[in-house]
């Protein structure tokens, strides 16, 4: 079958590229940049070079083992792939300058083969530090942005193409159209019609587990719920044991609600284990976010093993997790490990760890290596999981719940032992100089948050912004200032808007995961969710407790409302001012009016969660 090879350089979106190509009717195989050759795939019709966390300035940067200028099929380079393709064809790369993260505007050439029939002005999604600075005579620029002369190029013979942006993500307006145009150049045949996804996965489950029983960790979210339905259809209810562990890190009344909710939907026999004391004991005085995630994952396994013994399942069992592809790739994995008669996935693990998900800790990985972990959704994105859930007959009110991280509020309570490094005066001065033209002032916060920039993990400081004059805030101006900061300041990966001026700044305090902080966050999170439940376009809204206080002693919380389809990219959702005012009024009455900050950072550069 005619196939496009997606060469994996460890990009966060490599798997998504293949998914988009398959959705357009062409078979796509993910292949390792180390081992791929042009004759390794029969009936090869095109090559796509993925993004990645590397720089062409590195001595050992990954490349391809074939001559791109004599390649007999069309080649498309994306982000890092765009840069390495340009370099191999004689172009020059500028490193570490003109960084761009998030939405950008490009202007395309009317004479472009790749952009033919598409608008001249487009909105695209960028995530890069390096860029192509000069092209040889055999290449021509076909798009530019505010900061880049070469946002895209193509060869004069119409065989090689490079895009600095990511057409595969949903935030690029005409991304699918661009990929479709590239596939037109590769082949006129679109025969790819995969088997029904549900049947593929059910077959895979049966093949892996044989006669074993399945212990399924049920969080109540859409991923674990869809996994439960698939397992019930695959092996029947007598071999599936749903288990919900109350970690003490859940939202308000979440554990009891999950059991009641599942019972109303006909999912009986769910075991509820109260283990909050174990998790809180292990998390005491732990600040590092990666360490917190690993602890939560380890304790999950320990509690699960105890449950197995209680259920007399010491042998002949597999653990079922609702892991989806973004969890896997952010934990540093490229190869999903799934293969069947239709899809062969071969990839090298070049991707960087952004954050270790609780279902990717060492104890889980050890079990995966011996085939004791079943992950029905490992190849899917959140939007695909929801579509699959509909085909399984699950109700919309369950499918459309806000995603909630496995580590729960444990990663939404930021911790501090006050040993943070000092903020440089030069950085603070640069911040003020950059935002003053927007009518804003602000400060760099003495905490850190996780980000993803150029396919690499960052752990940097957020900046807080507020208007110089009361009532002078403007949403578009705030968003533009936030984008400028993360592009211009290497020490910043996130920006937040303060709903009230902070002339005296915020002070860091010693604070860890504790029942008191969790209860406070649970209550505030419940108020905010209640006041915004009518805003159905909010895909997810983490509420984060920071280890900061105002000089008046007010606690500090962050709201992070975003819109997304697949969790790989996300945009800021604007809550109407009237709803924000009602939230603040409720918090004033019930919680003595904490300081509320509003995260206005896209993904990238800021991950959806702060840790």
N, C-alpha and C positions, 0 to 999 in steps of 0.2 A: 504494500500500500504506500502511496506517495506520502513522504514524511518530511517534516521540518525538524531539524536538530536545534535544540535550545542549549547552548554551551553555558555551563554553570560556572561562574566566577565567584560564587558565594553570596550573591545578591539576595536581599530580603524578598524580592519579588520574582525570583526565577521560576518558582512553581506557578505563580500567577500568570506569567507569560505563556507557559504551556497550556494552562487552563483556558486562557482567552483564545489561543489559536485553535484548540479543539472545539471551542464553542462556535467558531467560524467554519467548521466542517473539514478541517485538515488535521491529520494525525501529527502529534508533536511528541518527541522523546527528549527528556532532559539527559544530557551527557556530560561527562567530566572533561574539563579543559585539558587535563593531563593526558588523557588517553584517546580522545576523539580524533578520528581521521575521516577524510571525505569518503572513503570506501567502507567505513565501519557500519553504515546504515544503508541497506538496499533501498533503491528508489528514492534517494535523497533529492529534494526539490528546493530546499532553502536552509539557511543557517541564521540563527539569531544569537548574538553575543549578549549575555546578561550583564546587569550591573554587578557591583561588588564593593567590598570595604577597602580595596587596595588602591594604591596610587602608582601610576606609571613611573614615578620617581624612585620607587623602591627597587633595590638591586635585584630582588628575586620575584618581581611582580609576575602574576600568572599571565600567560598568553596562549596562543593556539599553535598547533604543530603543523600547520599547512600554509601555503602561500595564498594570502587573501586576494592578491591582484590577479591571480590566474584561476581562482575558484570558478568552476563551471556553473554554479547556482547562485542566485542572489543572496547577499549577506546584509543583515540589519544589526547594527550595534546600538545598544541602549546604555546610556550613562557611562559606566566604566567601559562597557563594550564599545561605545561610541569613541571613547578616547583611545583605546588600544587599537581599534580599527584605523583611526586617522593616523596614529603613529606608525603603524605597519605600512601604510600607504604613502608615508613621507611627510606627514603633518607634524606640527609642534604642539606641545602641551604645556600650559601654565599651571603650576601646582600651588594650591593653598591660597588662591586669590579669587575674588568675585564669587564667593560662595552663595548658593541659593538653596533655600529649603521651603517647600510649600508651593503655593500657587504663584504662577508667573505668566506674563503676557508675552506672546511671540507674534512676530509678523512674518508670514511665509511668502515665498517667491511664487509668482504666477506661472513661472516656467518649470516648476518642479514636477517630476514624474510621481514622486511619493505623495505630494499634497494636491495633486490634480483633483478638481471637483470639490475641494474643501475651502472653507472661508479663509480669507487673507489674514484676519486677526483671530487668534485662538488663545484660550486659557489652558495652561498645561501644569503638570506637577513636577517640580524639580527637587532633587536631593543630591547635591554634589559640592565638592570642594575644589577639585581640579576642573579644567576645561580646555577645549581645543582653541589655541590662540592663532594658529596660522595653518593654511591649507596648501598643498602642492597644486600644480597646474591641472592635474587629472581629477581634482575634486572641486566642487563649487558649493558655497554656502547657500542653503535653501530656506533658512529661517534665522531670525535674530531676536534677541530679547533686549530689555533695557540695559543689561550688563554684559551680554555676550554678542559678539559679531557672528559667532558660529554656534547657534542653538541647534542646528541640524545641517547635514551636508549630504550630497550624493555624488557619485562618480559620473564623469562625462559619458561613460558607456552605459549608465543606468543599471549597474549591477551591484554597487556597494552603497549603503545608506547608513547614516549615523544620526541618532537623536540624543541630545543631552538630557532630555526629559523622559518621563515614563508614560508611554501610551497605554500600558497594560492596566494602570490603576483607574478607578472610576472617576477620579477628580480631573482627569484630562478629558476635556469636553469631547474631542473627536478622536480619542485614542483607539477605539475599536475600528473606526473608519480608516485610520492610518494603517493599522495592522491588516485590515481587509485589503487595502490597496497593495500592500507588500505581498500578500498571499496571491493576489491576482497576477503579480509578476512571477511568482514561483510556479503556479499551476492553475489550470482552468478546471481541475477536477476537485470536487469537495465531497468525497465519499464517506467522510468520518461520521458514523452514526453509532456511538457506543451503546451497549446494552443498557437497559433500564438500570439506573444507578442503584436503586433499592435491591434489585436481584443480584447485582454484582457483589454488593457488600454482604448480603445474607449468605451467599455462596462462600465468600471469603471467611466469614465467621465460622461456618460449619467446618470448613477445611482446616482451620487453625485449631479449633478446640476439640475436635473428635468427640469423645464421650465425657469430657470434663464438665464440671459445673462452673457456673460463672458468678462471681461476686462483683456486683456493680456498685461503684461509688456514685451515689445520687446526690447532686447538689441542689436540684430543683430548677436549674437553668435549662435552656433549650438543648445544649449539647448532650448533657447526661440523659435528658428525657428521650431524645431521639435515639441515643444509643440503647436505652432500655427497650424501646419499641422494636428496634432491629434485632436485639438479642432474643426477645420473646418470640418473634416470628422465626428466628433461626433455629432455636433449640427447644422452645416451649417453656411455659411458666415453672414447671417442676425442676428445671435446672438453672434457674436464674434467682439469685438472692440479692435484692436491692438493699443497699446499706447507706444510711445517711449519718454522717458524723457531725455532731454539734461541737464545733471547735471553740466556741466562745467568740469567734471572729465573724459571726453572721450579722446581718442587719436585724432591725427590731422584729422580734417574734418570728424570724424567718424559719427556723428549724421546725417549730410546731406548725407553722403555716404550710410548709412543704409537705409534711405527712398528711395533714388534713386535705390539702389541695389534691394530692395524688390519689387519696382515697375517694374523693368526690369524682375523679376522672376514671375510677375503676382500677387503679394501680394499688392492689392490696399487698399485704405481706412485707411492707417496708420496715426494716429494722432501724431504730433510732438509738444512737449511742451518744451519751453525754460525756464529752472528754475535754471540756474547756480547761479544767485544772491542769491537765497535762500540757496543753499548748501554751498556756500563760506562764507556767513554770519554766519551760524551755526558752521562752522569748524574753524572760526578765533580763533587763539591762543590755539587750542586744540592739545595736543601732544600725549596723550595715544592712542595706536592703537585700543584697544577695544572700547574706547569712540568714536573715529572717526567712526568706523563701525556702532555703535549703532545710532549715529547722522544721518549718511547717510540713514540707514534703516528707521528711524523715518520720515525724510523729504520725502523719497520716498512715505510713506503712506499718509502724509499730501497732497502732490501734487496729488497723485492718487485720494484721496477723493474729492479734488477740481475738478478734471477732471470728476469724476462721477456725480457731481452736474451739471457741464456744459453739460454733455451728458444726463442729466435727468435720471440717473441710481441710484437714491438714495435708491431704494429698488429693490429686485428681481435680484441681481447680485452676481457673485463670482469673486474673483481675481485669475488670473492664473499666476503661477510662474514656471520658468524652473529649479526649484531646483533639483539637482541630489544628489545621496547618499553621496558622499564625503562632500558636503556642509552641509548636515544634521548631519553626524557623527562628523565632526570637531566642530560643534556648540554645542556638548554635548548631542546629541540624539542617542539612540540605536534603538528605535522602530520606524520604518518608518510610522506606523499608517495605513499601507495598508493591507487589507486582502480580499480574495475572496474565491470562492469555491475550489480553487486549492492550494493556498499558505496561510497558517496561520502563521502570524508573532507575536510571543509573546516574549517580551524582556524587561529587566529591564534597566532603564537609569543609568547605572554605568559609562558610558564613560565620560572622562574629556573634558571640553571645550578647544579646541586648539585655535580657533578664532571664534568670533561671525559673521557669514555671514549676509549680509544686509537683506537677506530674512528670518532671524531667530531672529529678534529683538522682543521686547515685543509686539509691536503693531501688528505685523504679527502673533505672537503666539496667541494673544487674538482672532484674526479672525479665526485662524485654529481651535481653541477649539470649535467654534460654527459652523464649517463646511463651512466657507465662503472663504476658500482658496483651489484652485485646483492645485495639483502638479503632473502632469502626469508622470514625470520622476523620482519621489522620490526614486524608488527602483533600479535605474539604475546607471551604471558607464559611464564615458565618451566614452569608446570604444563601449559599448552597445548602447548608444544614437546615435552614428554615424552609427552603423549597422541598427538600427531602421530607421534612416533618409533615408538610401539607400532603405529600403523596402517601404518607403513612396514616393520614386521617386525624392528626393531632389538631386540637382547637387553636384558633388564632390567639386567644388571650394567653396561652402558654408559650406559643412560638414567638410572640412579640415582647416577651419580658426583657428588660434591660439586662445585658450581659453582666455577670458578677464574677470577679476573679476567684479562682480556687483558694488562694491564700486569704481571701476575704478582707476584712478590715485590718488584718495584720499588716498589710502593705499600704493601708490608707491612714495609718497612724505613724507619722514620721517621728523618728526618735533622735535624741541628741544627748551627748555627755558633756557638751559645752567645749569640746576640744576642736572646734572648727577652726580652720585656718583663717587668717585675717583677710578682709576684703581690701584689695589694693586701691589706694587713692586715685591712681591713674585710671583704673577701670570705672570707678564711680564718676570721675570727671568726664570720661568718654561717654558714659551713659547719658549724663545731663546734656552734653553738647549735641548728641544725636537726637534726643527727644524734644529739646527746646523749640525747634521750628514747628513742631506739632502742637504747641501750646500745652505741653505736658512737663511734669517733673516726676521724680521717682527715686528709687534706690535699689541697690543690689541686696537681695535677702541673704542672711547668714545661714542658709540651708542649701542642700543640693537635691537635684531630682535627676531621674534617668531620662535620657533622650536617645534618638536614633538619627544620626547625621551621616550622610554618605554611606549608608549601610553599616555603620559602626556604632557601638555603644558610646554614649557620653554620660558623664556624671558631673554636672556643672550647676552653677547657681541660676536661680530665676531672678528676673527683675520685676519689681512692682512699680506700676505707673498710676498717676492720677492727674487730673487737670490742674493747671496753675490757678485757675479761677473756678469758684463754685458754679455748677451748672454749665460749664463750658465743655463737658465731655462730648465727643463725637465718635460714634462706633467705627466708622471707616478710618478715621484718623488713628484710633487706638490700634486697630488691626494692622495698619500700615507701619506704625511705629514698632509694633511687636516684631513684624517681619524684618524690618531694618535692623533691629538689635541683634537678632539671632544670626543674621547674615554678616554683620559687621564686627561683632564682638565674639572672639573665640572663647571667652569665659562664660558666655550666656547660652543656654539652650531652651529657655522658656520665659514667657512674659505673662504677668497677671495684672489685672486691672483692679484697683481698690475701689470699692463702692463708697468709700469715704476718704477724705484727705488724711495723710499720715505725716504731718510736718515733723513729728518727733521720732518717726521711724518705729521699728519693731526690734525687740530684744530677744535673743535666744535664751532658752532655759533648759535645764536638765529635765528630760522627759522620756519615758519608755512606754512600751505596751503594758497597759494595766487595765483592770476592770473599770476603774473610774473613767479613764480616758475613752475606753471603748463604749461605755454606757452613754457618755456625753456625745460621742460621735453618732451612735445609733439614733439618739433622739433628734439631733440636728438633721441627720440624713433623712429621717422619716418626715420631718416638717417640710423639707425642701422637695422630697419626692411627691408628697401629697399636693403641694402647691403647683407642681409642674406636670402632674399626670395627664392633663388635657393637651399637653404639647407633644403630640404623637410623633413628631419628626425628630425628637431627641432620641438618638440611638443608644446612648449610654451617658450617665452622669455621675462619675465618681465624686464623692465629697471627702476631702482630705483634712485631717487634723495636723497642724504644724506645731513644732515645739517652740512657738514664738508667743510673745505677749506685747501688747502696747504698753507705753509707760504708765497708763492708767490701770493696767492689770487685765485688760481684755484678752480673751483667748482669740486665736486666729485659725480660720478655716478657709479652704479653697473649694469652689465648685468648678467642675470640669464638664460642662455639657457639650457633647459633640454629635455630629452627624457622620455616618459612615455606612458602607455596605458590607465590607469584608474584614475590617479591623486592620488592614495593612496600611491604609491611609485614613485620615479623619480631618474634618474641618470643624471650626468653632460654630456652635449653634448660639444664636442671639436670643436670649430670653427677653420677652417684652418688658419694658420698664415697669408697667403696672404690676406684673407678677413678681418682679424683683422687690418692689416696694412692699408687697404683701408678705414676701418671705422675711424681709428685714423686720417688719412689724411683729410677725409671729415669733421670731427669734428674740426680739426685745422683750416680749411678754414672758416667754417660757424659759429663755436661757440667758437673760441679762445682756442681750445684744452683743454677741461676739463680733469681732472684725471679720468681714466676709470679703474674700478675694475671688476674682473671676478669671479663670485660666483662658487666655485668648490666643493660645498657641496651636497651630495645626500639627498633624503628624504626617511626615516629619516636620520639624525637628524634635518635637516633644512626644514621647510615647503617651498612650491614652492614660495609663496609670502613672503616678509619680515615682513609684518604686517597682 
